[in-house]
Amino acid sequence: MKVKDLAILLSVILIVAMLVIPFPPWLLSLLIIVNISLALLVLLTSMNMQEPLQFSIFPSLLLLLTLFRLGLNVSTTRSILSKGDAGGVVETFGTFVVGGNVLVGLVVFFILVIIQFVVITKGAERVSEVAARFTLDAMPGKQMSIDADLNAGVISEHEARERREKVSRESDFYGSMDGASKFVKGDAIAGIIIVIINLLFGIIIGMLQQGLPIGEAAVKYSMLTVGDGIVSQIPALLISTATGIVVTRAASEGNLGSDIIGQLFAFPKMLYVAAGTIFLLGLATPINDIITIPIAASLAIGGISLSRVPAKQEADLLEHFEDPESDDLKSPESVINLLNVDAIEFEFGYGLIPLADVNQGGDLLDRIVMIRRQLALELGIVIPVVRIRDNIQLEPNAYRLKIKGSEMARGELLLDHYLAMSPGGEDMLEGIDTIEPSFGLPAKWITEEVKEQAEILGYTVVDPPSVVSTHITEVLKTNAHELLGRQETKQLIDHLKESFPILIEEVTPNPLTIGEVQKVLAKLLKENVSIRNLPVIFETLADYGKMSTDTDLLAEYVRQGLARQITNQYADENSLLKVITVSGKVEKLIADSVQQTEHGNYLSMDPDDSHSILEATASQIEQQSLMQQAPILLCSPAVRMYVRQLTERYFPQVPVLSYNELEANVEVQSTGMVSVE
């Protein structure tokens, strides 16, 4: 245990000891001075902080200091009533500070209590309550603002995480301060009760047990009581003042002193008005001119001095920023920054600005947040921040999605229309013919008046924001493998390492580098296989990585390790999987065309043979589409990746599975076969 941690524990034990163990007067005097010092330190710290969270421990510290002060009150009360002595500090405050006059001391004590209890504590309590409520009410808006800045690329993931933590800490802090202010209020009430107890029971003990006359007993115990009351109320007043400063402090770039000076004297001309008022006050009233004239002169001189400061600051500012654009253009950093390419960009014409403008009801930013979360759950990849910007070079209603600087998708929206997709059969709606951008289906843009009719006829009716968000989702799914680089793979590995450190050590950096792991994961994503189950993927890589570093072969082993996931992805609720099988002749033809090199294996097939296989595959896929079934190719494990290489250019959306990627309990039903003459 560190020394500072041990010191805090001993301090708490000391507080408990003061409540039950009699302390000698000299030790009480020492602890009283420590109490005053701590209260002064807390007050100075609260004045020098720039925002309340810089003193986030204040609620807990307030409780400890209140308990410490109450423990001192108990100890001094015990010492006063039992020995008639509470140490030199209490006696000094009872005689020297109030001039030995008990009535003056009592009046001073009660004034301090009233200031603390009625003015400072009551106000701080109310401010804490209101701040806590407002902070909680503002949390959802702040969270949405952070998500919007994150999606717009204004801040990074790390900055967004820090801002979310700050919002949460603010809520906790003001909630704690709302309760902690009750401690100060209770402490003031306890101080009054303790003074009354000391005064009454001190006189009774002095008369009955020590045999003192009532006058002498009253004087003796009154002085001690007043001294004890004032010596405890001074640090209590300092702490309550610090509480008020903390809860009323708004975030700024300076401390309380600099803010007061900067803002109170922000208008130097007002000092002239104040100086003239004080000067006239001295002339028109019996107040001595010796008092008013120096003050008026000081205010006037201060106004003159402060009036010169803004002019000097403005000149310095102009000199410093005389030609910032030319300086920026000359700096090498300005050219380097032009080389940065955003991972994902969404650009739109000026007619689609309401999509992203929150003030006009646009929720595109929120939708993109949900898209990133959806893809993280479905594919196990953290999609980079989508930078959203308007582009006047585009058509007013057009938009486009770019990945790493290259355009991947484009479309057009009519914000005052709905997109209606026909269920099949005769098209009976009036509208503007178009193509649904995500899946290429024929559709129509219809108006609000036709929407109800379209829904009655069974059309699928979608609003423009849903159209574009679906389009973005499908494009990002299709190209997820391009968004997973070595840096993103390293982040996934670091996240997995927190829970499975031994597994990571067995896979990377030996026998597999991060680049090789990234290639395996990218191959899975390219075929729409989620990599969210990283532990299973790395278990498989640990088993087979020592035998081969061929990423194509390792990806096949990983697919077999993810057999349950792949089966659940394609089989229906009854564990039935309808597939198009590949004939043995076609598999042998493909296997014989595999060329083996030192850099890996690749498919080198005769063009006529590949054309025949692709024609047969296209025919079977067309038949499946007529039966409204999603086509799935099934072949043996030895040729699966070569079948995929052959078909992915022409049928990228058709999954190719092997027998080893299916669970034993799934029922496979062949609805067609790819065969050649």
HELIX and SHEET records of a PDB file:
HELIX    1   1 VAL A    3  VAL A   20  1                                  18    
HELIX    2   2 PRO A   25  ASN A   48  1                                  24    
HELIX    3   3 PRO A   52  PHE A   55  5                                   4    
HELIX    4   4 PHE A   58  LYS A   83  1                                  26    
HELIX    5   5 GLY A   88  THR A   92  1                                   5    
HELIX    6   6 PHE A   93  VAL A   97  3                                   5    
HELIX    7   7 VAL A  102  ILE A  114  1                                  13    
HELIX    8   8 ILE A  115  THR A  121  3                                   7    
HELIX    9   9 LYS A  122  ASN A  151  1                                  30    
HELIX   10  10 GLU A  157  LEU A  208  1                                  52    
HELIX   11  11 ILE A  214  THR A  248  1                                  35    
HELIX   12  12 LEU A  256  LEU A  264  1                                   9    
HELIX   13  13 LYS A  269  ALA A  284  1                                  16    
HELIX   14  14 ASP A  289  HIS A  320  1                                  32    
HELIX   15  15 PRO A  324  LYS A  330  1                                   7    
HELIX   16  16 PRO A  332  ASN A  337  1                                   6    
HELIX   17  17 TYR A  350  LEU A  352  5                                   3    
HELIX   18  18 ILE A  353  ALA A  356  1                                   4    
HELIX   19  19 VAL A  358  GLN A  360  5                                   3    
HELIX   20  20 LEU A  364  LEU A  379  1                                  16    
HELIX   21  21 GLU A  448  ILE A  456  1                                   9    
HELIX   22  22 PRO A  464  THR A  478  1                                  15    
HELIX   23  23 ALA A  480  LEU A  483  1                                   4    
HELIX   24  24 ARG A  486  LYS A  497  1                                  12    
HELIX   25  25 PRO A  501  VAL A  507  1                                   7    
HELIX   26  26 ILE A  514  LYS A  526  1                                  13    
HELIX   27  27 LEU A  534  TYR A  544  1                                  11    
HELIX   28  28 THR A  551  GLY A  561  1                                  11    
HELIX   29  29 ALA A  563  TYR A  570  1                                   8    
HELIX   30  30 GLY A  584  ASP A  592  1                                   9    
HELIX   31  31 PRO A  607  LEU A  626  1                                  20    
HELIX   32  32 ARG A  640  THR A  647  1                                   8    
HELIX   33  33 TYR A  659  GLU A  661  5                                   3    
SHEET    1   A 4 VAL A 386  ASP A 390  0                                        
SHEET    2   A 4 ILE A 344  PHE A 348  1                                        
SHEET    3   A 4 ALA A 398  ILE A 403 -1                                        
SHEET    4   A 4 SER A 406  GLU A 412 -1                                        
SHEET    1   B 4 ILE A 432  ILE A 435  0                                        
SHEET    2   B 4 PRO A 442  ILE A 446 -1                                        
SHEET    3   B 4 TYR A 418  MET A 421 -1                                        
SHEET    4   B 4 THR A 460  VAL A 462 -1                                        
SHEET    1   C 4 VAL A 656  SER A 658  0                                        
SHEET    2   C 4 LEU A 633  CYS A 635  1                                        
SHEET    3   C 4 LEU A 576  VAL A 582  1                                        
SHEET    4   C 4 GLU A 667  VAL A 674  1                                        
SHEET    1   D 2 VAL A 594  THR A 597  0                                        
SHEET    2   D 2 GLY A 600  LEU A 603 -1                                        
END                                                                             
